[in-house]
């Protein structure tokens, strides 16, 4: 955990510049997110510099914007942001919130870079209301083009923490196997295929 946090602390200041290359894909994702979070209390995990939260703040009632990297959160707080956003440093594997606290949880482009992502999903299930929605867009590297695989190789060389390489189908199956019903899906064209997944708790 510490090494992964150090990587994101080091890259916080250039994170927004890096993400600009996928601006079109993110614009489409914001459009998908806004109706889902409208008038809802939202928790965003692994939020980085808060790009997503800042783009959908006008739709949500309240967004708790969190990341494990203190530098990412500091960078997020430097920018102008809506009054309904609150920023804090949190570990997605051990959250301080009560059971069933949020209407929606967003974890974007994070489950593939953490060890044991199923544990993160279990903690998300705990803090999400029974009728809540998990939105979990994730880069699915395994189905990538040759040029994308080259980019992934060099990213790993500089310390990018890639733990899971899924195709889109494999990722959606992973969510289903860990207690989620995927009610909406889309693959967005980005530097790497970006699989948008909107999920509800699987009834047991």
C-alpha positions in Angstrom: 0.0 0.0 0.0 2.8 2.5 0.9 4.7 2.0 -2.4 1.5 2.5 -4.4 0.6 5.6 -2.4 4.1 7.0 -3.0 3.7 6.6 -6.8 0.5 8.6 -6.8 2.0 11.2 -4.4 4.8 11.7 -6.9 2.5 12.0 -9.9 -0.3 14.1 -8.4 1.0 17.4 -9.8 1.0 16.1 -13.4 -2.1 13.8 -13.1 -4.6 16.2 -14.8 -2.2 16.8 -17.7 -1.9 13.0 -18.2 -5.7 12.6 -18.1 -6.3 15.2 -20.8 -5.5 12.7 -23.6 -8.7 10.9 -22.7 -10.9 14.0 -22.3 -13.5 12.8 -24.9 -14.0 9.5 -23.1 -14.3 11.2 -19.8 -16.9 13.7 -21.2 -19.0 10.7 -22.2 -18.6 9.1 -18.8 -19.7 12.3 -17.1 -22.8 12.3 -19.2 -23.5 8.7 -18.1 -22.9 9.5 -14.4 -24.9 12.6 -14.0 -28.4 11.1 -14.2 -27.3 8.2 -11.8 -26.1 10.5 -9.1 -28.8 13.2 -9.4 -29.8 14.4 -5.9 -27.9 11.5 -4.3 -25.2 11.3 -1.6 -22.1 9.9 -3.3 -18.8 8.5 -2.2 -15.9 8.5 -4.7 -13.0 6.3 -4.0 -9.5 6.7 -5.6 -10.7 10.1 -6.9 -7.2 11.4 -7.7 -7.5 15.1 -8.2 -11.3 15.1 -8.2 -11.8 15.4 -11.9 -15.0 13.3 -11.9 -16.5 14.8 -8.8 -16.0 18.3 -10.0 -17.7 17.5 -13.3 -20.8 15.9 -11.8 -21.1 18.0 -8.6 -24.0 20.1 -10.0 -26.1 16.9 -10.3 -25.4 15.3 -6.9 -26.6 16.4 -3.5 -23.2 15.7 -1.8 -20.0 14.0 -2.8 -17.4 12.7 -0.4 -14.2 12.7 -2.5 -11.5 10.4 -1.3 -8.1 9.0 -2.3 -5.3 7.1 -0.5 -2.8 9.7 -1.7 -2.5 12.9 0.4 -0.9 14.7 -2.4 -3.8 13.9 -4.8 -6.3 15.3 -2.3 -4.2 18.4 -1.7 -4.1 18.9 -5.5 -7.8 18.4 -5.7 -8.4 21.0 -3.0 -6.3 23.6 -4.8 -8.7 23.9 -7.7 -12.0 25.7 -7.5 -14.8 23.3 -6.6 -18.5 23.2 -5.6 -19.6 23.6 -2.0 -21.2 20.1 -2.0 -17.7 18.4 -2.4 -15.8 17.3 0.7 -12.2 15.9 0.3 -10.4 13.5 2.6 -7.7 10.9 2.6 -9.1 7.4 2.9 -8.1 3.8 2.4 -10.8 2.0 0.3 -10.1 -1.2 2.1 -11.0 0.3 5.5 -13.5 3.1 5.3 -14.6 5.1 8.4 -18.3 5.4 7.3 -21.2 3.6 8.8 -23.0 0.8 7.0 -25.3 1.8 4.2 -24.3 5.4 4.3 -24.3 6.3 0.6 -26.8 6.2 -2.3 -24.0 5.7 -4.8 -20.3 4.8 -4.8 -17.9 5.7 -7.7 -14.6 3.9 -8.0 -13.1 4.8 -11.4 -10.0 3.3 -12.9 -8.9 1.8 -9.6 -9.9 -1.8 -9.2 -7.2 -2.9 -11.7 -4.4 -1.2 -9.8 -5.1 -2.5 -6.3 -4.2 -5.9 -4.9 -7.3 -8.0 -3.9 -9.9 -5.8 -5.6 -12.6 -8.1 -4.3 -11.9 -6.8 -0.7 -12.4 -3.3 -1.9 -15.8 -4.4 -3.4 -16.8 -5.9 -0.1 -16.1 -2.7 1.7 -18.0 -0.8 -1.0 -21.0 -3.2 -0.5 -20.9 -2.4 3.3 -21.1 1.4 2.9 -23.6 1.4 0.0 -27.3 1.4 0.7 -29.2 -1.7 -0.3 -30.9 0.1 -3.2 -27.7 2.0 -4.0 -25.6 2.0 -7.2 -21.9 1.2 -7.7 -20.3 2.9 -10.7 -17.0 1.3 -11.5 -15.4 2.3 -14.8 -12.1 0.6 -15.3 -9.4 0.4 -17.9 -9.4 -3.1 -19.3 -5.9 -3.5 -20.6 -6.0 -7.2 -21.6 -8.1 -6.4 -24.7 -5.8 -3.6 -25.8 -4.0 -2.9 -29.1 -0.3 -3.4 -29.6 0.4 0.3 -29.1 -1.6 0.3 -25.9 0.4 -2.7 -24.7 3.6 -0.8 -25.4 2.3 2.1 -23.3 1.3 -0.2 -20.5 4.8 -1.7 -20.6 6.5 1.7 -20.1 4.0 2.7 -17.5 4.8 -0.4 -15.5 8.5 0.4 -15.9 8.0 3.8 -14.1 6.2 2.2 -11.3 2.5 2.3 -12.4 0.8 -0.3 -10.1 -1.1 -2.6 -12.5 -2.3 -5.7 -10.7 -5.2 -7.0 -12.8 -5.3 -7.2 -16.6 -8.9 -7.9 -17.7 -10.7 -7.8 -21.0 -14.0 -6.1 -20.8 -15.9 -9.4 -20.6 -13.5 -10.7 -17.8 -14.0 -7.5 -15.8 -17.8 -7.7 -16.0 -17.6 -11.3 -15.0 -15.3 -10.4 -12.0 -18.0 -8.0 -10.8 -20.7 -10.6 -11.1 -18.7 -13.2 -9.3 -18.2 -10.8 -6.4 -21.9 -10.1 -5.7 -22.9 -7.4 -8.2 -25.5 -7.3 -11.0 -24.2 -5.2 -13.9 -27.3 -3.2 -15.1 -25.5 -1.0 -17.6 -22.3 -1.3 -19.5 -20.3 0.4 -22.2 -16.8 0.4 -23.6 -15.5 3.9 -24.1 -12.6 4.6 -26.5 -9.6 6.0 -24.6 -5.8 5.4 -24.3 -6.9 2.0 -23.1 -10.4 0.5 -23.5 -12.5 1.9 -20.6 -15.2 -0.4 -19.5 -18.0 1.6 -17.8 -20.0 -0.6 -15.4 -23.0 0.4 -13.4 -24.0 -2.1 -10.8 -26.5 -2.9 -8.0 -26.1 -5.4 -5.2 -26.9 -9.0 -6.2 -29.8 -10.3 -4.2 -29.0 -13.3 -2.1 
